[in-house]
Amino acid sequence: MMSSRWAVWPNLIAAIHCSSSALIYSVRMKSGKGESAIKWGLRVHVLWYIVANVIQVVLWATLTRDQFFWPLWSIVGWGIGLAFHIRGANSHLKALSGT
């Protein structure tokens, strides 16, 4: 059985990862990226979202069709992150264009 002293580590590591990822994203967005770099990053994110989720749906359909549609968790979870990326990129592009 895990002692309570060690039970904190997974949550702490997750919190550090999330905060460092947000900090890195914030620094990158303020670093003066050009419009083409922002659009390219968004396109790559959308491309991998589609590829990864199509692969998961195909795996589900071929291996576990009679079970719960488990790719839903990845589609929704990653979709939320993608929506924030789209929102952030659009607001940054608007700021670059001055409107």
Rosetta blueprint (number, residue, H / E / L):
1 M L
2 M L
3 S L
4 S H
5 R H
6 W H
7 A H
8 V H
9 W H
10 P H
11 N H
12 L H
13 I H
14 A H
15 A H
16 I H
17 H H
18 C H
19 S H
20 S H
21 S H
22 A H
23 L H
24 I H
25 Y H
26 S H
27 V H
28 R H
29 M H
30 K H
31 S L
32 G L
33 K L
34 G L
35 E H
36 S H
37 A H
38 I H
39 K H
40 W H
41 G H
42 L H
43 R H
44 V H
45 H H
46 V H
47 L H
48 W H
49 Y H
50 I H
51 V H
52 A H
53 N H
54 V H
55 I H
56 Q H
57 V H
58 V H
59 L H
60 W H
61 A H
62 T H
63 L H
64 T L
65 R L
66 D L
67 Q L
68 F L
69 F L
70 W L
71 P H
72 L H
73 W H
74 S H
75 I H
76 V H
77 G H
78 W H
79 G H
80 I H
81 G H
82 L H
83 A H
84 F H
85 H H
86 I H
87 R H
88 G H
89 A H
90 N H
91 S H
92 H H
93 L H
94 K H
95 A H
96 L H
97 S H
98 G L
99 T L
